[in-house]
Amino acid sequence: MKPKFMVVFMKEFRETLRDRRSLVLLALFTLMYPLMLGYMLNKQIERATKPEREGMELAVIGAAQAPNLMAQFKQKNVTVQQVDAMDEEAIGELLKSRKVVAVLRIDDKFAENYQEMRPAQVELWFDSAIDNGPRVRDVEAVLNAYSMDIASARLLAHGVSPVTMAPVKVQRYDTGGTAGRSGVIGAMIGFLFFPAFGCCLSAAVDSTAGERERRSMEVLMAQPVRTWELIGGKWLAAGILSVIAITLELALAHGILSWLPLEEVGTSWRVTSADLALICLASLPLSLLAAAVHIAMAMNAKSFKEAQTTASVVMLVPMIPGVVVSMMELKTAAWMYAVPMLSNQTLLGEVAKGQDIGAMPYLLTFFSSLIPALAGVAFASWRLRSERYVLAV
């Protein structure tokens, strides 16, 4: 003989699978966040690698006056387009068309000043509103290198070593490896846990406040079943939806991030399939907590509409700790694993860095959501014992 709460669970779960609204929400939350994450990262990779794949288009006014400079641009994979003289308005229109990265205007007296060893003026025009910052800096680097080459040649002609122009030599060392930069992706993907509170919303509210308004709750209460068995079955039915959604979400995001060439932007996805399985297991109580919170809120509401409105507002609360920690740029601490939702985000972020965090963070993440979930179910069971609630008076 099946336990009574399992009978309630099977009944509620079958009804949920027949509810098109719940299935649409499940599919929407499961696909939306991983696809958005993959799309944004793919665009970032395309922007980072576009100069290498396509080179850069640079419009030059008066290119004939500086043939050596034009040759140096070509060596750096910068395509030079020689254009006629243009006024400021025409230059602005050319930049807005995005056909070129920048416009280089060489002064009419460039050759004369160059020969007389006076500063030869060039103007670099660009549009800062367009996302061409890295490519404009590449053009500036070519100009600076060209200027330094000329200065070094002139110093040698006068018997002065070019080393005198660089009294301080700076060597740069980047200690941030791909593991550290992977934590940024871990922080982004941490928002994948948020749908745990959205996927079970419809099922949790409809099976409690909805059934009370339809007067079907009275029929269930008339059966030989205890309140905790009744609430427990409804809780599991709603929670399973979130478990399915979060598991599929993380699996889909894992597949997308493993497929993307993240090395092109100096990072990598270091989460293995075994790590993902442990994270899904540790995150299971978060889905049950979401269902328990919605059911407890719905049980305390006076109507179905009030329950739905309250639950919609309450589902935003778990995001607050993660946003606050991100804004304050706090370092990872042990107390973060004791805060529901934040613990899941922190766990995924640390695993994404490739660090060996041990078993304790997994256990803290698991129980930080399980304990309040059981408390929410206990409150809902106690609330269901009230005749005033069942009769909606």
Buried (B, 14 or more C-beta within 10 A) or exposed (E): EEEBBBBBBBBBBEBBBEBEEBBEBBEBBBBEBBEEBBEEBBEBBEBEEBBEEEBBBBBBBBBEBBEEBBEBBEEEEBBBEEBEEBEEEEBBEBBEEEEBBBBBBBBEEBBEBBEEEEEBEBEEBBBEEBEBEEBBEBBEEBBEEBBEBBEBEEBEEEEEEBEEEEEEEEEEEEEEEBBEBBBBBBBBBBBBBBBBBBBBBBBBBBBBBBBBBEEEBEEBBEEEBEBBBBBBBBBBBBBBBBBBBBBBBBBBBBEBBBEBEBEEBEBBBBBEEEBBEBBBEBBBBBBBBBBBBBBBBBBBBEEBEBBBBBBBEBBEEBBEBBEEBEEEEEEBEEEBBBBBBBBBBBBBBBBBBBBEBEEEBBEBBBBBBBBBBBEBBBBBBBBBEEEEBBEEE
